Amino acid sequence: MPSKQALVRRPGPRLAEGLVTHIERRPVDTALALRQWESYVQALRDHGWHTTEVGPADDCPDAVFVEDSMVVFRNVALLARPGAGARRAEVPAARAAVEALGCSVNEVRAPGTLDGGDVLKVGDTVYVGRGGRTNADGVRQLRAAFEPLGARVVAVPVSRVLHLKSAVTALPDGTVIGHPPLVDDPAAFPRFLPVPEEAGAHVVLLGGGKLLLSASAPRSAELFADLGYQPVVVDIGEFEKLEGCVTCLSVRLRELYA
């Protein structure tokens, strides 16, 4: 099998009803959103990723944000227990998809809550946002699942955005990037690089120094290009209206078959 696998889930018919927490609701053009999603998936494929569609969860408006359904470290998938109860029906189809790829599967159990978007992996360090959607017991269960595999789990505060990865992601060299007004504690990260736009804090590492990021962060794209990376830009504006970003539209699995 290919060494770079990505799980994606097609936007459902109720997308426009998705949850918003830290921003004002705006109308979502569902037809445009589908076209943007197709372009996003094609960008992954164009850069060597094999994509697998997770089965639909049409009663769950936020199901397209499939990253929230799990966290994968090495070959173990920890299925989330979303902090928003309405999103828990998204998880069973995600379980089936990741099991089909050969992952060992564990799951967060009550009273723990954990959203995949609250977890940022930088090498063997696993940062987990302790805030709105992920509780202390969810952090404890994440530690129990991944520390035996060699992970170092670090909890960091999240209060200004929906998820940790709404505030920060990381460059290939391990530098954490974020838009300072949205980051609770930049000092939590050994190397932190401020970026000029909110959407610039979100990158997907495509491989070979290529960074997938939103078209709404042109100044950040220039910054990354100046650092020697190659920005690959996609328009995900309809998903940004629902607090989505480039990371939460897929689950990337890099190490299963390498």
Secondary structure, DSSP 4 states (H G I P E B T S, - for coil): --S-EEEE----TTGGG---SSS------HHHHHHHHHHHHHHHHHTT-EEEEPPP-TT-TTTT-GGGGEEEETTEEEE-B-SSGGGGGGHHHHHHHHHHTT-EEEE--TT--B-GGGEEEETTEEEEEESSS--HHHHHHHHHHHGGGT-EEEEEE--SSSSHHHHEEE-TTS-EEE-GGG-S-GGGSSSEEE-SSSGGG--EEEETTEEEEETT-HHHHHHHHHTT-EEEEE--HHHHTTT--TTTT-EEE-SS--
